[in-house]
Amino acid sequence: MNNLTTKMILAAGLGALAILPLAKADSWNQKTVLTLSSPLEIPGQTLAPGTYVFKLANSQTSRHIVQVFNKDENKVLATFLAIPAHRQQAAEQTIIRYHERPAGSPQAIQAWFYPGKTTGHEFVYLKDEAIALARANNLPVPAMPMELITTVRMPELDLNAPEIEALTNAPLKLEEPSGQEVQIAALFVAPLEEPPALPEELPHTASWAPLIGLAGLALVSVAGLLRLRTGGASWQNVKS
């Protein structure tokens, strides 16, 4: 196991956990209502104390776009990427995993898990934010380019807008505490592959011997049944 894999496993396993209120939600968008008593950092900004709604965006291009709304869900406050995060066991309530922060700094969400799910969403921070979090936690943090800050903070963002395509196609990096960057887009956000289609015909190198054998076995079985039936009829005729 290389150092990068080890660090990612540690990142998935560490961080403070908190159970937060859950609103009635559609499991498709994983709608979750969070009520904050203190400031909370998310990619691109810090949320003031209050009530917010987190959802997976209903995007045709990615199931890892998170949107944050105000309490009434009539204003988009943030739109950003996430990568898959994993837990060994699903919980019955929402789980929020936090990054470590210096004393006096707002808490920063590392990952969000919907009830009943073992796969959650690790937030991808803007590069400058990710570098600071990586140093504070001494663990790697996923990052997107700073140029996307306008898109992340854009209100009323149309999910079919070009900005969404630019967001989903952004080159993601893993910011290490040492300052080193590692490309992670292909590792974490590649679309799931479709199962391979069955061939329309057998390959030319395939042998017909198994099919011939099965056909022969079937013929032998039929012959045996006919013989039994014939023998039974003869015995009855003799007895009578």
N, C-alpha and C positions, 0 to 999 in steps of 0.2 A: 504493500500500500504506500503510495507516494505521499509527500508532505501536504500537497494541495488537497487530496482526498481526506486525509486525516483532519485537516483544519475545517473542511466543510462539514464533516461529521460532528466535530466539536461545536461548530457554530449552530448546527441544528439542535444539539442537545443542551446548550447552555442558554442563559438569559432568564430573567425573572418571568414568572407566569402569573397571570391574573385572570380571574373569571369575571366577566362583565355582563350586564344585562343583555338579553336577546329579545328582539321584537319578533312577532309572528312574521314569517318570511317564506318566500318561495325559495326552495332549495336550488333552483336554477341560478338565480342571481345572488343567492346567499346573503340576502339583505340582513344587515345587522345594525342595531341601534346602540350607539355608545354614548353614555352620559359621563362627561369629564368633570372632575372636581378641581383639576389642575391642568396647566398647559401640556399639550402633547405634540411631539414632532412627528410629522409625516413627510414624505418626499416633497420638497418644494416650499414648505411653510410649517409654521407652528400653529396649531389650533388652540384658541382660547377656551377656557372652561365653558361647557355648554353641552348640548345634545346634537349628535351628528349621525348620519346614516351612511354606512359603507355598503357598497354593492359591487359585484362583478359586472362590468359593462356588457351589454348585449351586443357584442361585436361579432361580425362574421369572420374576422381575421385572427382573433386571439381570445382564449378563455382566461388570460392572465392580465387583463386590464382592470384596474381597480378605480372606482370613482367614489368620491366623498361628497355628500350633499349636506345642506343645512337641515335643520329639524323638520321643516315642512316639505323637503324634497323638491323645492322649486328653484334651487340654485346649486349649480355644480361648483364646488370649491377646489377640487383637485382631480386630476386624471393622470394616473401613472402606471408603470409596469410592475409586475411581480413575477417571481420565478417559483416553481414548486418547492414547498417545504413539507417535511414528513414527520409524523409522530408514530410511535409503535402502537398506540391504542387510541381509538376515537373517544371523545368526551361527550357528555350529554349537554354541555353548555359551551358557549363561545370561549375560546382560549386566545388570549393575546400574549405573545412573547415579546419581551422588551430587550433592547440593547442596553448595555451598561453605559451610564453617563457620569460625567464629573458632578460632584456635589453642587447643587443649586441649578443645574441644567434641567430643562424639560425632559421627561421620558420620551424615548423614540421607539416606535413600533418596529420590531424586527419581523414578526410573522403573525398572521391571522388565520385561525382555524375555525371553520364552521362546525356546529354540532353534528356528530355522527360521521365526521370525515377524518381520515388519517392523513390525507393530503391537504395542505393549506397553501398559503400565499406569502412568500417572503418578499417584503417590499424592496424595490430597487430605488435607491436614492440617487440624487444628482451627484456628480463626481465630487465636488467639494465637500458635500455632506458625508458621502461615503468614506472619503479619506479621513475625516475627523472621527467618524464612528469606528472605523477600523483601528485607528490609533488608540482610542479610548477603551476598546474592547480587547485589543491585541488579537483580533480575529478578522478574517477577510469579510468584506461587505460588497454586495453587488452594486454596480453603478451604471448610470446612463449619462450621456454627454450633457454638459451644462447648457448647451444650445437649446435643449428641450424644455428649459424652465418656463418659457412662454406658453408652450402647449400644456405643461403640467398645471399651470395656474389659470388656464383659459376658461372663463365661464361660458355656459351654454354651448359646450363643444359638441358638434355634430359627429357621431361615431363613424359617419361615412366621409368625413372631411379628410383632405390630404394630410392634415397634421396627425391624424390617427395612424395613417399608413407610415408616416415618418417615424412615429413613436414605436410602432411594432417592429419596424425594420432597423431600429437604432442598434449600433454595435455595443453590446453590453460588455462590461469589464468587471473583473473581480479585483477590488482594491485591497492590497495586502497592507498590514501594519508597517511593513518596511518601505512602502511607497511603490513597490512593484505592481504592475498591472498584468492581468491574465485575461485573455479573451474567453468569454463564457457563453456567448449567444448560442452557438451550435450545441452546447452541452445541455442548456436548460430550457430554451424556448423553441426548439425545433418542433414542428407539428407532429402529432402522432401519425405513424404510418398506417395505411390501410392494409388489412390482411391480404395476402396474395390471392389473386383470382385462380380458380381451378382451370387447368388447361382444357381447351375444347376437344382435344384428342390426345391419345397416349403418345408419348415420344416414340420415334421410329425405332429406338433401341430397346423398347419394352418387349418383353417376351409374352407370348400367348399361352405358354405352358400352364400357368396357374389356372387360367380360365378353362382350358381343355381338361385339366384334372378335375375341376369342380363339376364340369358337365358330365364326365365319366362317372363320378361318384353319385350324381343325381340319377343317372340311368340305372346303375346297379341297385340303388335303393328302390326305385320304381319296380324293377324286375323282381326283387325280393318280396315286395308287397303283393304283386300279382300272383306269385307262386304260393304265398300263404293263403290267399283267398281261394285259389284253385284247389289246393290241398284240402281246405276246410269243406268245400262243397262236395268233393269226392267222398270224404269220410262220412258226411251226413247221408249221402245216397246209399252207401254200403250198410249203415246202421239201420236204415229204414227197410 
